[in-house]
Amino acid sequence: MTTRPPAEVGMPLDAVDTPALLLDLDAFERNIARLAGTVAGIGPGTGVRLRPHAKSHKCPVIALRQMASGAVGVCCQKVSEAEAMVYGGVPDVLVSNQIVGAPKIARLVALAKQARVAVCADDAANVAALNEAATAFGVRLPVLIEINVGADRCGVEPGEPVLALAKQIAASPGLRFGGLQAYQGAAQHIRDYTKRKDAIDAAGEKTRRTVELLGRQGLACDVVSGAGTGTYRFEAASRIWNELQAGSYIFMDADYQQNLGPDGKPGGEFEQSLFVYATVMSRPTKDRGVLDAGLKAVSVDSGMPRVAGMQDVEYIRASDEHGKLTLHDPRRALSVGSKLRLIPGHCDPTVNLYDWYVCYRNNRVEALWPISARGATL
C-alpha cells in the first residue's frame, strides 16, 4: 500500500510531517550535472558513457532526469525494478544481476518486447533458461557475463571460464553476447584513495586480459560495464570500462562521505542531497533527546545517521520507532517539536523505506516524486 504523502507542494519545509524523505533539489541537480559533465569531458572517441544505478533511487522521474543529462539508460538489480522503470517511461535498462527461475525470466523477456532490456549471467544452465524463454517470446536478449574482478560475490572467474560462457551465449539463437559486467563493489568504500585505486587497477587488469582473450576468438565486448560512486573516475580513465554504473552520487550518505580524496580529506566531490526529516518527540534530560525516526525510517547497516548541521548532537541508537540522541552541549536548544535533518548512513536501503521524495528548494516543497520501485524484490 502506498502511504499518503507527508507534504503538499508549496508548503514551507518546517510544515512537512515526519518522518519524511527529503531531497534538496539544488544539491541533487548539481550532482547530476557534475557527473554528467565529468563523463562528457573524458574526451571524444573514448566511448565512455553513463548508465546510473536505479537501485539507489527507485524512481523513474529521477532516471529520466539522468537520461536528459546524457545517461544512456539505467541499471536495475531486480526484474520488478526494471518493470517500474520501463512502465515509467525509461527506454533502456540493464539488469546488472542474475535472474533465475521461470517466472522471473518470463517477465524479463516479456519486458524486452517493450524496451531495450539486457541482463547478466554467470552460469551455463541459467543461460540455457534465458535462451529458451527469449526464443519462446520472439526476442533476442543481450546477455552480459558477470566477471569476478575481486568482490568475490557473483561472477565467472576471468579468462577461460568467461570464454566458455560467451561461446554458449553467442551460439544461442535467442541471445546476443553483450559484453562484460565487471563491478568491483568491495572497492567502493575503501577509505584510502590509493588503495581504492589499486583495487580498481587490479580489477582492470583481469578485465583487460579477458577482453583480449575474447577478441582473439572473435567475440567483441561491445560493453564493459561497472564502476560506482567511490571509484568511477578510475574506471573512466582506464580505457577498459565504457559504461559507468555510479548510483549514490545523486544523494550521497554518511558512509560515502568518509572516503578520502586524493588530497587525503574526506567528503568527496558530490553534495549531500538526501535527508530523513525527523521530529524531537521527547527531551527527557539535558543530554538526551528522542526522535520519531528509528529503524523503520532510516537504515543503520552502514552506521548511525548523522545530524546535519549539528556537530554537538549525535544519533547513537535506533529502535523500531525511536532514534536516541546524545546532546554533547546541554545548552543546545532542542525542544519537543523541533525538526532535524538526518544524513543516512546508507542511502539505498533508506530510500526503500519510503513511498515519496519530498523535493524542496529554498525551504519550500516544490515537488513530490513517487518511489515507484519501493520494495521491488522479485
C-alpha positions as a Markdown table, in Angstrom:
| # | Residue | x | y | z |
|---|---|---|---|---|
| 1 | Met | 0.0 | 0.0 | 0.0 |
| 2 | Thr | 1.3 | 3.4 | -0.9 |
| 3 | Thr | 1.2 | 5.8 | 2.0 |
| 4 | Arg | -0.1 | 9.3 | 1.8 |
| 5 | Pro | 2.5 | 12.0 | 1.1 |
| 6 | Pro | 3.8 | 13.7 | 4.2 |
| 7 | Ala | 3.7 | 17.1 | 2.5 |
| 8 | Glu | 1.9 | 19.2 | -0.1 |
| 9 | Val | 3.5 | 21.2 | -2.9 |
| 10 | Gly | 4.0 | 24.8 | -1.8 |
| 11 | Met | 4.1 | 24.3 | 1.9 |
| 12 | Pro | 7.1 | 25.5 | 3.9 |
| 13 | Leu | 9.6 | 22.8 | 4.8 |
| 14 | Asp | 9.0 | 23.1 | 8.5 |
| 15 | Ala | 5.4 | 22.1 | 8.0 |
| 16 | Val | 6.3 | 18.7 | 6.5 |
| 17 | Asp | 5.1 | 15.8 | 8.6 |
| 18 | Thr | 7.7 | 13.4 | 9.8 |
| 19 | Pro | 9.4 | 11.0 | 9.3 |
| 20 | Ala | 9.9 | 12.1 | 5.6 |
| 21 | Leu | 12.5 | 11.6 | 2.9 |
| 22 | Leu | 13.7 | 15.0 | 1.8 |
| 23 | Leu | 15.5 | 15.8 | -1.4 |
| 24 | Asp | 17.4 | 19.1 | -1.7 |
| 25 | Leu | 16.8 | 19.8 | -5.4 |
| 26 | Asp | 19.6 | 22.3 | -5.8 |
| 27 | Ala | 22.2 | 19.9 | -4.5 |
| 28 | Phe | 20.6 | 17.0 | -6.4 |
| 29 | Glu | 20.7 | 18.9 | -9.7 |
| 30 | Arg | 24.3 | 19.9 | -9.2 |
| 31 | Asn | 25.3 | 16.3 | -8.5 |
| 32 | Ile | 23.6 | 15.2 | -11.7 |
| 33 | Ala | 25.3 | 17.9 | -13.7 |
| 34 | Arg | 28.7 | 17.4 | -12.1 |
| 35 | Leu | 28.9 | 13.7 | -13.1 |
| 36 | Ala | 27.4 | 14.3 | -16.5 |
| 37 | Gly | 30.0 | 17.0 | -17.1 |
| 38 | Thr | 32.8 | 14.7 | -16.0 |
| 39 | Val | 31.7 | 11.9 | -18.3 |
| 40 | Ala | 31.2 | 14.3 | -21.2 |
| 41 | Gly | 34.7 | 15.8 | -20.6 |
| 42 | Ile | 36.5 | 12.5 | -20.6 |
| 43 | Gly | 37.1 | 13.1 | -24.3 |
| 44 | Pro | 35.6 | 12.3 | -27.7 |
| 45 | Gly | 36.2 | 8.9 | -29.1 |
| 46 | Thr | 36.6 | 7.1 | -25.8 |
| 47 | Gly | 33.0 | 5.7 | -25.9 |
| 48 | Val | 32.6 | 6.1 | -22.1 |
| 49 | Arg | 29.0 | 6.6 | -21.2 |
| 50 | Leu | 26.9 | 6.8 | -18.0 |
| 51 | Arg | 24.4 | 4.2 | -17.0 |
| 52 | Pro | 23.5 | 5.1 | -13.4 |
| 53 | His | 22.1 | 2.6 | -11.0 |
| 54 | Ala | 18.4 | 3.0 | -10.3 |
| 55 | Lys | 18.6 | 0.8 | -7.2 |
| 56 | Ser | 19.7 | 3.9 | -5.4 |
| 57 | His | 16.6 | 6.0 | -6.2 |
| 58 | Lys | 14.0 | 3.5 | -7.5 |
| 59 | Cys | 12.2 | 6.4 | -9.2 |
| 60 | Pro | 11.5 | 6.8 | -13.0 |
| 61 | Val | 11.3 | 10.6 | -12.6 |
| 62 | Ile | 14.9 | 10.6 | -11.5 |
| 63 | Ala | 16.0 | 8.1 | -14.1 |
| 64 | Leu | 14.5 | 10.3 | -16.9 |
| 65 | Arg | 16.3 | 13.4 | -15.4 |
| 66 | Gln | 19.6 | 11.4 | -15.5 |
| 67 | Met | 19.0 | 10.5 | -19.2 |
| 68 | Ala | 18.1 | 14.1 | -20.0 |
| 69 | Ser | 21.6 | 14.9 | -18.8 |
| 70 | Gly | 23.3 | 12.4 | -21.0 |
| 71 | Ala | 22.9 | 8.9 | -19.4 |
| 72 | Val | 22.2 | 6.2 | -21.9 |
| 73 | Gly | 19.8 | 4.3 | -19.6 |
| 74 | Val | 19.9 | 2.9 | -16.1 |
| 75 | Cys | 20.8 | -0.3 | -14.2 |
| 76 | Cys | 18.5 | -2.3 | -12.0 |
| 77 | Gln | 19.0 | -5.3 | -9.8 |
| 78 | Lys | 15.6 | -6.9 | -10.0 |
| 79 | Val | 13.0 | -7.5 | -12.7 |
| 80 | Ser | 10.4 | -5.6 | -10.6 |
| 81 | Glu | 12.7 | -2.6 | -10.5 |
| 82 | Ala | 13.2 | -2.8 | -14.3 |
| 83 | Glu | 9.4 | -3.1 | -14.8 |
| 84 | Ala | 8.9 | 0.1 | -12.7 |
| 85 | Met | 11.5 | 1.9 | -14.8 |
| 86 | Val | 10.1 | 0.8 | -18.2 |
| 87 | Tyr | 6.4 | 1.4 | -17.2 |
| 88 | Gly | 7.6 | 4.9 | -16.0 |
| 89 | Gly | 9.0 | 5.7 | -19.5 |
| 90 | Val | 12.6 | 4.6 | -19.2 |
| 91 | Pro | 13.6 | 3.0 | -22.6 |
| 92 | Asp | 16.9 | 1.3 | -21.8 |
| 93 | Val | 17.6 | -0.9 | -18.8 |
| 94 | Leu | 20.4 | -3.3 | -17.9 |
| 95 | Val | 19.5 | -5.7 | -15.1 |
| 96 | Ser | 23.0 | -5.9 | -13.7 |
| 97 | Asn | 22.3 | -9.1 | -11.8 |
| 98 | Gln | 21.4 | -12.8 | -12.3 |
| 99 | Ile | 17.7 | -13.5 | -12.9 |
| 100 | Val | 16.9 | -17.1 | -12.0 |
| 101 | Gly | 13.6 | -19.0 | -12.1 |
| 102 | Ala | 11.0 | -19.4 | -14.8 |
| 103 | Pro | 8.5 | -16.7 | -13.6 |
| 104 | Lys | 11.2 | -14.0 | -13.3 |
| 105 | Ile | 12.8 | -14.9 | -16.6 |
| 106 | Ala | 9.4 | -14.9 | -18.4 |
| 107 | Arg | 8.7 | -11.4 | -17.0 |
| 108 | Leu | 12.2 | -10.3 | -18.1 |
| 109 | Val | 11.9 | -11.4 | -21.7 |
| 110 | Ala | 8.4 | -10.0 | -21.9 |
| 111 | Leu | 9.7 | -6.7 | -20.8 |
| 112 | Ala | 12.3 | -6.9 | -23.6 |
| 113 | Lys | 9.5 | -6.6 | -26.1 |
| 114 | Gln | 8.6 | -3.1 | -24.6 |
| 115 | Ala | 12.1 | -1.6 | -24.2 |
| 116 | Arg | 15.8 | -2.3 | -24.6 |
| 117 | Val | 16.5 | -4.7 | -21.8 |
| 118 | Ala | 19.7 | -6.6 | -21.1 |
| 119 | Val | 20.7 | -9.0 | -18.3 |
| 120 | Cys | 23.8 | -10.5 | -16.7 |
| 121 | Ala | 24.6 | -14.2 | -16.2 |
| 122 | Asp | 27.4 | -16.3 | -14.8 |
| 123 | Asp | 26.0 | -19.9 | -15.2 |
| 124 | Ala | 25.5 | -22.2 | -18.2 |
| 125 | Ala | 22.2 | -23.5 | -17.0 |
| 126 | Asn | 20.9 | -20.0 | -16.5 |
| 127 | Val | 22.0 | -19.0 | -20.0 |
| 128 | Ala | 20.1 | -22.0 | -21.4 |
| 129 | Ala | 16.9 | -21.0 | -19.5 |
| 130 | Leu | 17.3 | -17.4 | -20.7 |
| 131 | Asn | 17.6 | -18.6 | -24.3 |
| 132 | Glu | 14.6 | -20.9 | -24.1 |
| 133 | Ala | 12.4 | -18.1 | -22.8 |
| 134 | Ala | 13.7 | -15.5 | -25.2 |
| 135 | Thr | 13.1 | -17.8 | -28.1 |
| 136 | Ala | 9.6 | -18.5 | -27.0 |
| 137 | Phe | 8.8 | -14.8 | -26.7 |
| 138 | Gly | 10.4 | -14.0 | -30.0 |
| 139 | Val | 13.1 | -11.6 | -28.7 |
| 140 | Arg | 16.9 | -11.6 | -28.9 |
| 141 | Leu | 18.1 | -10.8 | -25.4 |
| 142 | Pro | 21.5 | -9.1 | -24.8 |
| 143 | Val | 23.4 | -11.0 | -22.1 |
| 144 | Leu | 26.5 | -9.7 | -20.3 |
| 145 | Ile | 28.7 | -12.1 | -18.5 |
| 146 | Glu | 29.4 | -11.1 | -14.9 |
| 147 | Ile | 33.1 | -11.5 | -14.2 |
| 148 | Asn | 34.6 | -11.7 | -10.7 |
| 149 | Val | 37.1 | -8.9 | -10.5 |
| 150 | Gly | 37.7 | -9.1 | -6.8 |
| 151 | Ala | 34.4 | -8.6 | -5.0 |
| 152 | Asp | 34.1 | -12.4 | -4.6 |
| 153 | Arg | 30.3 | -12.3 | -4.9 |
| 154 | Cys | 28.7 | -13.3 | -8.2 |
| 155 | Gly | 30.7 | -13.7 | -11.4 |
| 156 | Val | 32.6 | -16.1 | -13.5 |
| 157 | Glu | 36.4 | -16.2 | -13.0 |
| 158 | Pro | 38.4 | -14.2 | -15.5 |
| 159 | Gly | 39.8 | -15.8 | -18.6 |
| 160 | Glu | 38.8 | -19.2 | -20.0 |
| 161 | Pro | 35.6 | -19.6 | -17.9 |
| 162 | Val | 34.3 | -16.4 | -19.4 |
| 163 | Leu | 35.2 | -17.5 | -22.9 |
| 164 | Ala | 33.3 | -20.8 | -22.5 |
| 165 | Leu | 30.1 | -19.0 | -21.4 |
| 166 | Ala | 30.5 | -16.3 | -24.1 |
| 167 | Lys | 30.6 | -19.0 | -26.7 |
| 168 | Gln | 27.4 | -20.6 | -25.3 |
| 169 | Ile | 25.6 | -17.2 | -25.4 |
| 170 | Ala | 26.8 | -16.4 | -28.9 |
| 171 | Ala | 25.5 | -19.8 | -30.1 |
| 172 | Ser | 22.1 | -19.3 | -28.6 |
| 173 | Pro | 19.5 | -18.1 | -31.1 |
| 174 | Gly | 17.5 | -16.1 | -28.5 |
| 175 | Leu | 20.5 | -14.4 | -27.0 |
| 176 | Arg | 23.3 | -11.9 | -28.0 |
| 177 | Phe | 26.6 | -11.7 | -26.3 |
| 178 | Gly | 26.6 | -8.2 | -25.0 |
| 179 | Gly | 29.9 | -7.9 | -23.2 |
| 180 | Leu | 31.0 | -7.9 | -19.5 |
| 181 | Gln | 29.7 | -6.8 | -16.2 |
| 182 | Ala | 32.9 | -6.0 | -14.2 |
| 183 | Tyr | 31.8 | -4.3 | -11.0 |
| 184 | Gln | 34.2 | -4.1 | -8.1 |
| 185 | Gly | 31.7 | -3.4 | -5.4 |
| 186 | Ala | 34.1 | -4.2 | -2.5 |
| 187 | Ala | 36.3 | -1.3 | -3.6 |
| 188 | Gln | 33.6 | 1.4 | -3.3 |
| 189 | His | 34.2 | 2.1 | 0.4 |
| 190 | Ile | 37.9 | 1.6 | 0.7 |
| 191 | Arg | 38.7 | 4.8 | 2.6 |
| 192 | Asp | 42.3 | 5.3 | 1.4 |
| 193 | Tyr | 42.4 | 6.9 | -2.1 |
| 194 | Thr | 45.5 | 5.0 | -3.3 |
| 195 | Lys | 44.3 | 1.6 | -2.0 |
| 196 | Arg | 40.9 | 2.2 | -3.7 |
| 197 | Lys | 42.6 | 2.9 | -7.0 |
| 198 | Asp | 44.9 | -0.1 | -6.6 |
| 199 | Ala | 41.8 | -2.3 | -6.2 |
| 200 | Ile | 40.3 | -0.9 | -9.5 |
| 201 | Asp | 43.7 | -1.3 | -11.3 |
| 202 | Ala | 43.7 | -5.0 | -10.3 |
| 203 | Ala | 40.1 | -5.4 | -11.5 |
| 204 | Gly | 41.0 | -3.6 | -14.7 |
| 205 | Glu | 43.9 | -6.0 | -15.4 |
| 206 | Lys | 41.7 | -9.0 | -15.0 |
| 207 | Thr | 39.1 | -7.5 | -17.3 |
| 208 | Arg | 41.6 | -6.4 | -19.9 |
| 209 | Arg | 43.1 | -9.8 | -20.2 |
| 210 | Thr | 39.6 | -11.3 | -20.6 |
| 211 | Val | 38.5 | -8.8 | -23.2 |
| 212 | Glu | 41.7 | -9.6 | -25.2 |
| 213 | Leu | 41.1 | -13.4 | -24.9 |
| 214 | Leu | 37.5 | -13.0 | -26.2 |
| 215 | Gly | 38.7 | -10.8 | -29.0 |
| 216 | Arg | 41.1 | -13.4 | -30.2 |
| 217 | Gln | 38.2 | -15.8 | -30.5 |
| 218 | Gly | 36.1 | -13.3 | -32.5 |
| 219 | Leu | 33.9 | -12.3 | -29.6 |
| 220 | Ala | 33.8 | -8.5 | -29.3 |
| 221 | Cys | 32.9 | -6.9 | -25.9 |
| 222 | Asp | 30.7 | -4.0 | -27.0 |
| 223 | Val | 30.0 | -3.2 | -23.4 |
| 224 | Val | 32.3 | -3.4 | -20.4 |
| 225 | Ser | 30.1 | -2.1 | -17.6 |
| 226 | Gly | 30.8 | -1.4 | -13.9 |
| 227 | Ala | 32.1 | 1.3 | -11.6 |
| 228 | Gly | 30.4 | 3.0 | -8.7 |
| 229 | Thr | 30.3 | 6.4 | -6.9 |
| 230 | Gly | 33.5 | 5.6 | -5.0 |
| 231 | Thr | 35.7 | 4.6 | -8.0 |
| 232 | Tyr | 34.1 | 5.8 | -11.2 |
| 233 | Arg | 37.0 | 8.2 | -12.1 |
| 234 | Phe | 39.4 | 5.2 | -12.1 |
| 235 | Glu | 37.2 | 3.1 | -14.4 |
| 236 | Ala | 36.6 | 6.1 | -16.7 |
| 237 | Ala | 40.3 | 6.7 | -17.1 |
| 238 | Ser | 41.2 | 3.1 | -17.7 |
| 239 | Arg | 40.2 | 2.7 | -21.4 |
| 240 | Ile | 38.8 | -0.7 | -20.3 |
| 241 | Trp | 35.4 | 0.2 | -19.0 |
| 242 | Asn | 33.0 | 2.0 | -21.3 |
| 243 | Glu | 29.9 | 2.1 | -19.1 |
| 244 | Leu | 29.8 | 3.7 | -15.6 |
| 245 | Gln | 27.2 | 2.5 | -13.1 |
| 246 | Ala | 27.5 | 5.0 | -10.3 |
| 247 | Gly | 24.3 | 5.5 | -8.4 |
| 248 | Ser | 24.7 | 7.0 | -5.0 |
| 249 | Tyr | 26.3 | 10.2 | -6.4 |
| 250 | Ile | 22.9 | 11.9 | -6.7 |
| 251 | Phe | 22.3 | 11.5 | -3.0 |
| 252 | Met | 25.4 | 10.6 | -1.0 |
| 253 | Asp | 25.4 | 9.4 | 2.5 |
| 254 | Ala | 27.4 | 9.4 | 5.8 |
| 255 | Asp | 29.3 | 6.3 | 4.7 |
| 256 | Tyr | 30.4 | 7.6 | 1.3 |
| 257 | Gln | 31.4 | 10.9 | 2.9 |
| 258 | Gln | 34.1 | 9.0 | 4.8 |
| 259 | Asn | 36.0 | 8.1 | 1.6 |
| 260 | Leu | 39.2 | 10.1 | 1.3 |
| 261 | Gly | 40.1 | 12.0 | -1.9 |
| 262 | Pro | 43.5 | 12.4 | -3.5 |
| 263 | Asp | 44.2 | 15.2 | -1.0 |
| 264 | Gly | 43.6 | 12.9 | 1.9 |
| 265 | Lys | 40.5 | 14.7 | 3.0 |
| 266 | Pro | 37.0 | 13.1 | 3.4 |
| 267 | Gly | 33.8 | 14.3 | 1.7 |
| 268 | Gly | 34.3 | 13.9 | -2.0 |
| 269 | Glu | 33.1 | 15.9 | -4.9 |
| 270 | Phe | 29.3 | 15.4 | -4.5 |
| 271 | Glu | 27.0 | 17.1 | -2.2 |
| 272 | Gln | 24.6 | 15.6 | 0.4 |
| 273 | Ser | 21.1 | 16.0 | -1.1 |
| 274 | Leu | 19.1 | 13.2 | 0.7 |
| 275 | Phe | 17.9 | 13.6 | 4.2 |
| 276 | Val | 15.5 | 12.0 | 6.6 |
| 277 | Tyr | 13.4 | 14.6 | 8.3 |
| 278 | Ala | 12.6 | 13.9 | 11.9 |
| 279 | Thr | 10.9 | 15.5 | 14.9 |
| 280 | Val | 12.1 | 15.6 | 18.5 |
| 281 | Met | 9.3 | 13.7 | 20.3 |
| 282 | Ser | 10.9 | 13.7 | 23.8 |
| 283 | Arg | 13.6 | 15.6 | 25.6 |
| 284 | Pro | 13.7 | 13.9 | 29.0 |
| 285 | Thr | 17.1 | 15.2 | 30.1 |
| 286 | Lys | 19.5 | 17.9 | 29.2 |
| 287 | Asp | 21.8 | 15.5 | 27.4 |
| 288 | Arg | 19.2 | 13.2 | 25.8 |
| 289 | Gly | 16.6 | 13.6 | 23.1 |
| 290 | Val | 14.5 | 11.2 | 21.2 |
| 291 | Leu | 13.4 | 11.4 | 17.5 |
| 292 | Asp | 10.4 | 9.8 | 15.8 |
| 293 | Ala | 12.8 | 8.2 | 13.2 |
| 294 | Gly | 14.2 | 4.8 | 14.1 |
| 295 | Leu | 14.8 | 1.6 | 12.3 |
| 296 | Lys | 11.7 | 1.9 | 10.2 |
| 297 | Ala | 12.7 | 5.4 | 9.0 |
| 298 | Val | 16.5 | 5.1 | 8.4 |
| 299 | Ser | 18.9 | 2.3 | 7.5 |
| 300 | Val | 21.7 | 1.7 | 10.0 |
| 301 | Asp | 23.5 | -1.2 | 8.2 |
| 302 | Ser | 26.4 | 1.2 | 7.4 |
| 303 | Gly | 26.3 | 3.0 | 10.8 |
| 304 | Met | 24.1 | 5.5 | 12.5 |
| 305 | Pro | 22.9 | 8.6 | 10.7 |
| 306 | Arg | 24.5 | 11.9 | 11.3 |
| 307 | Val | 22.5 | 15.0 | 12.3 |
| 308 | Ala | 23.0 | 17.6 | 9.6 |
| 309 | Gly | 24.4 | 20.9 | 10.8 |
| 310 | Met | 24.7 | 20.0 | 14.4 |
| 311 | Gln | 28.1 | 18.7 | 15.4 |
| 312 | Asp | 27.2 | 18.6 | 19.1 |
| 313 | Val | 24.1 | 16.4 | 18.6 |
| 314 | Glu | 24.8 | 12.7 | 18.0 |
| 315 | Tyr | 22.3 | 10.0 | 16.9 |
| 316 | Ile | 23.5 | 7.0 | 19.0 |
| 317 | Arg | 20.9 | 4.3 | 18.8 |
| 318 | Ala | 17.8 | 3.2 | 16.8 |
| 319 | Ser | 14.9 | 1.1 | 17.9 |
| 320 | Asp | 11.7 | 0.5 | 15.8 |
| 321 | Glu | 10.2 | 3.9 | 16.0 |
| 322 | His | 12.7 | 5.9 | 18.1 |
| 323 | Gly | 16.1 | 7.4 | 17.5 |
| 324 | Lys | 18.1 | 8.3 | 20.6 |
| 325 | Leu | 20.2 | 11.4 | 20.6 |
| 326 | Thr | 23.0 | 12.5 | 22.8 |
| 327 | Leu | 23.4 | 16.2 | 23.2 |
| 328 | His | 27.1 | 16.9 | 24.0 |
| 329 | Asp | 26.3 | 20.5 | 24.7 |
| 330 | Pro | 23.3 | 20.6 | 27.2 |
| 331 | Arg | 22.7 | 24.2 | 26.3 |
| 332 | Arg | 21.6 | 23.2 | 22.8 |
| 333 | Ala | 18.1 | 24.5 | 22.2 |
| 334 | Leu | 16.3 | 21.4 | 21.1 |
| 335 | Ser | 12.8 | 21.3 | 22.4 |
| 336 | Val | 9.9 | 18.8 | 21.8 |
| 337 | Gly | 8.6 | 19.5 | 18.3 |
| 338 | Ser | 11.9 | 20.6 | 16.8 |
| 339 | Lys | 12.7 | 19.2 | 13.4 |
| 340 | Leu | 16.1 | 17.9 | 12.3 |
| 341 | Arg | 17.6 | 16.6 | 9.1 |
| 342 | Leu | 19.4 | 13.2 | 9.3 |
| 343 | Ile | 22.1 | 12.1 | 6.9 |
| 344 | Pro | 21.6 | 8.4 | 6.4 |
| 345 | Gly | 24.5 | 6.0 | 6.8 |
| 346 | His | 23.4 | 4.2 | 3.6 |
| 347 | Cys | 21.2 | 5.9 | 1.1 |
| 348 | Asp | 19.9 | 2.9 | -0.9 |
| 349 | Pro | 18.1 | 0.9 | 1.8 |
| 350 | Thr | 16.9 | 4.2 | 3.4 |
| 351 | Val | 15.1 | 5.2 | 0.2 |
| 352 | Asn | 13.5 | 1.7 | 0.1 |
| 353 | Leu | 11.6 | 2.6 | 3.4 |
| 354 | Tyr | 9.6 | 5.5 | 1.7 |
| 355 | Asp | 6.9 | 6.0 | -0.9 |
| 356 | Trp | 7.7 | 9.6 | -1.7 |
| 357 | Tyr | 10.5 | 12.1 | -2.1 |
| 358 | Val | 9.6 | 15.4 | -0.7 |
| 359 | Cys | 11.6 | 17.7 | -3.0 |
| 360 | Tyr | 12.4 | 21.1 | -1.7 |
| 361 | Arg | 14.1 | 24.3 | -2.7 |
| 362 | Asn | 14.5 | 27.5 | -0.7 |
| 363 | Asn | 12.9 | 25.8 | 2.3 |
| 364 | Arg | 9.6 | 25.2 | 0.4 |
| 365 | Val | 8.2 | 21.9 | -1.1 |
| 366 | Glu | 8.5 | 22.1 | -4.8 |
| 367 | Ala | 7.5 | 18.5 | -5.9 |
| 368 | Leu | 6.5 | 15.1 | -4.6 |
| 369 | Trp | 8.1 | 12.2 | -6.6 |
| 370 | Pro | 6.8 | 8.6 | -6.1 |
| 371 | Ile | 9.4 | 6.0 | -5.3 |
| 372 | Ser | 7.7 | 3.6 | -7.7 |
| 373 | Ala | 10.1 | 0.6 | -7.2 |
| 374 | Arg | 10.0 | 0.7 | -3.4 |
| 375 | Gly | 10.1 | -2.9 | -2.1 |
| 376 | Ala | 10.7 | -4.3 | -5.6 |
| 377 | Thr | 12.4 | -7.6 | -4.7 |
| 378 | Leu | 11.0 | -10.0 | -7.3 |
